[in-house]
Amino acid sequence: MPTIVLTKVASKLDASVKKKAFTFLEKLSDDDTTAGLHIEPIAHSADPRVRTGRVDQFYRAVLFKIMSGGDTTYVFHGIWAHDEAIAVAKKTVLAVNPVNGVAEIRIVEPTPQPVPEPVLRPSAQAQPTGQAQPTAQVQLAATSSPAAVPERVSDERPTPGTRPVSPAVPLLQRHGLTVEALTTQLGIDEDLARRALAAEDEDALLVVVADAVEWQGLALIELSAGLTIADVEDKYQLRRPEQELALPAASEDEELVRGLQRPAAQMSFTYIEGSEELRRVIEGGDFGAWRVFLHPEQRAYVQRSYKGAFRLSGGAGTGKTVVVLHRARMLAARDPQTRVLVTTFTTNLADAMRTDLARLDPELPLAGRPGEPGVHVCGIDALAGTVLRAAAADLDEDVQAVLGATGTQTLGRMVTNPWREALEAAGGELAPALRSEAFLASEYATVILPNRITTREAYLRVRRPGRGVALDRGKRSAVWDVVAACRAQARVRGGVDFVEAPAIAAAHLSRRAETDGHLFDHVLIDEGQDLSPTHWQLLRALVGDHPDDLFIAEDSHQRIYGRRVALAPFGIRIVGRSRRLTLNYRTTAQALDYAMRILQGGTYLDLEEGLDVSGDYRSARSGPPVRRISCTSLAQELDAAAAVVGEWTAAPGVAPETIAVLVRDRWQRDRVAAGFAERGVQIRAVDREHIKPGQPVVMTMHRAKGTEFSRVLLFGISEGSVPAALKDQRYSEDAWEDAMLRERSLVYVAATRARDELAVTSSGRPSSLVPPTEPLP
C-alpha cells in the first residue's frame, strides 16, 4: 500500500471538492495502479517526480511520487481544473533544502537572470543509486545537496532599546542581517532573502513572505522581531542531526523521505495513517490545521520531558492550547495506564477542549472519572465538586481545617453573593472604603481561604503581601466580623461558596495522599492566569511532585477573572522551566497591532511575578485594516454593525457561524440580537450552549474566551460601556488599577478572536481603552 503525505495547501481544499479528494486519496492509498486513477507523469515538468491523477472528468490532482527503500510515497499537493493542474504540475518542485535538509515545495518561474548555484559540501552530496522497486507511499520529495556553511555572523543579541529604528533602514537590515547569512546559514532562498532585506517595515515583509515556503517565511518574521540566526536554528531545529551526517550517501529520494520528517517540514506536510485520519484532515480545513501541522517549537514543548512543573506563556493565538491538547495525547500514548487531567477555568472552554481532543484523536482514551487511566477533561470547579461528592462521608476534618466548623453541606453551592447580607448583619464597624463586597470577596479568596484562617487571632497575625490595602488590628477585626457572619449564614443554608469548594477538596486530597496516593500522574492547565489561590492548592494536591507533574499554559494579558496570583506560595516552583511563545498564528498583523495597543498603559505580571512584555509578539498573517466605525447613536451603530455582518455573511466561502459579534454583557447581547432582527439580519445569541452552524453569533466577550472566528465585530466599545462601571473596585487604588487591567485584557481577548478581519463600532464617545475610531460620513 502507498503511503500518503498531505501538504497544508492540500488540506485547505474548497468545500466543493473535499469529498472527491477523499475518494481519490482512498483509492490511491489502496492501490496506486488502479486504472481509473490515471497516475501519469508530465512531460517537460520541472520535477520528474511530479504526477497528476484523475479525480473526475473536470478535476485532476497534483502529486509527487517518491521511491525509497522499496516503498512508494505520494505527496498530495492539491486539486485543480484539468488544464490548471497540468500548468501547476509543470512548474512545481519538491526538493530538499541544500543547507538544512528540510523538504520544501517551490514554484519554479522563469527568471530574467540565472541564479548562481550554491557551493556544495562534498561530504554530504547525494550520490546516484539504483531505484528500488516501489511499494506505495505518499510524501514530499526534495533533491538538492547540502551546501558549505561559512563562518557565522555574530549571534550576540542587541540590547533592548538600542537597535536603530530609522525608517531609512529596511527592517531586517536593522538587525545586521545579510543575504549571505540568510542563504548560507539558514537556507533561505536567495531571491526571497533579497526581497525580505529590502522590506522597509513589518507590513512590507508580510507581503514578501506571503507565498514563501512556510518555515522560511516564519523564520524571517522571527528575525524581524530581533531573534538571532542561532535562535531561529534552534526554534525550527534546522541543524542536521550528527548521526545523519555520519550515514552513507543517500539517494535523492531517500533524502526527500528524511526531509519530510524534519520538524520544520512537519509544519507543511503530514503523513496520513488510515482513511479516518484522511477524512479528519480534509474536512478540518484551515480551522483544523492545528491538529496536524505543528510548529517545531510547539512540537518540542509537546514531546519534551521536564524535571518538574513547567510554564508555557504566550499571547493570544500563539498556540498554547494546541500544545496542551497534543501533550495530553502524547502522555496518554506513552503509557496507556497513565492518568492525565486537562483542566481550565471556564466550563465552556473545558467542553471545547474535550471536543477538540476527540477531533485530534478519536481513539484517545477519555477517563470518565478522576483516578481512571486515560485523559480526563474537566473545568476546575466541576472537578472540585467531583472530589467532594466522592469523599462526602469523610470531609468533616477537612471542612474544620478550612472553615473552622463542621456541619456545612459541601455538595451545594451558594448561588447568590454571600457578602451583601453579611455586610448588613456585621459590617457596622468597617471603614466606609472597606464596605465593599468586591474587597471582602477578594480578601477571603486571596488571604483567608488559602491560609486556612479559621479564627480572629489567626487573621490578625497573617501576612497579606500584595493586597494594596493596609489593615491595622482594628480594621482586621472588623473584617473578621463580616467573615464570621458570612460563614455562619452559609452553615445555616447548608452550602459552600465556589471559592471554598476547591480549598476543601485540596485539604482532603492532601490529607489522604499519604495513604491513597494522588488522583493524577500529569495535570495540564490551560488559561492558568485566571485561576484563584484555592484552585492552585487543589491542582497541587491532585498530582505528586515529580517529573512532568504540572504543565501550565498562561498569558497574563488575558487575565479577565480575579486578582493576579503567584505560584510559589502553593509549592509550584518553576525555576528555569519556563518558556514563551511569541508568534501569533491566528490573528492578522493588522488586528494584532490593534489588540496590542489596547494593552498599552498597563503593567502585567506573570505567575512567577515577572514582568510580562508584549512588544515582541508578531503575526504570521496579513489582512485588511481594522474597520473602526464611530456612530452618533445606538440606532446608527446597529445599522452599521448589521451592514458589516450582512456583508461578511454574503461573502463567498464564509461560513456564517464563523462570524461573531462580541459585546460587554448579556443585556447588550440580547439588545444586539433584537436590533439585528429588526434590520433583517439573522444572528444567534449564544450563552453556554455550543455554537451551531447556519448563523452568525453574538455573545459576551467573556463567553468568547477560548474561541476563534474568521471575522469578529466588537460592538458597543463606548465610554460608559467599556470599561464597565466598576464602583465596587474603588476600595483602593491598587484594586482599581487591577480592575482596569482586566478590562483592557477583556477587550484584548475579544479583538484576538478574529482570524481574518476585525471591525469595531461605538456610539457616542468611543472607549478610552481602544485606539481611535473613524466617524461615519
Secondary structure, 3 states (H helix, E strand, C coil): CCEEEEECCHHHCCHHHHHHHHHHHHHHHHCCCCHHHCCEECCCCCCCCEEEEECCCCEEEEEEEEEECCEEEEEEEEEEEHHHHHHHHHHEEEEECCCCCCEEEEECCCCCCCCCCCCECHHHCCCCCCCCCCCCCCCCCCCCCCECCCCCCCCCCCCCCCCCCCCCCCCHHHHCCCHHHHHHHHCCCHHHHHHHHHCCCHHHHHHHHCCCCHHHHHHHHHHHCCCCHHHHHHHCCCCCCHHHHCCCCCCHHHHHHHHHCCCCHHHCEEEECCHHHHHHHHHHHHHHHHHCCCCHHHHHHHHCCCCCCEEEEECCCCCHHHHHHHHHHHHHHHCCCCEEEEEECCHHHHHHHHHHHHHHCCCCCECCCCCCCEEEEEEHHHHHHHHHHHCHHHCHHHHHHHHCCCCCCCCCECCCCCHHHHHHHHCCCCCHHHCCHHHHHHHHHHHHCCCCCCCHHHHHHCCCCCCCCCCCHHHHHHHHHHHHHHHHHHHHHCCECCCHHHHHHHHHHHHHHHHHCCCECEEEECCHHHCCHHHHHHHHHHECCCCCCEEEEECHHHCCCCCCCCCHHHCCCCCCCEEEECEECCCCHHHHHHHHHHHCCCCCECCCCCECCCCCCEECCCCCCCEEEEECCHHHHHHHHHHHHHHHHHCCCCCHHHEEEEECCHHHHHHHHHHHHHCCCCCEECCCCCCCCCCCEEEECCCCCCCCEEEEEECCCECCCCCCCCHHHCCCHHHHHHHHHHHHHHHHHHHCCEEEEEEEEEECCECCCCCCCEECC
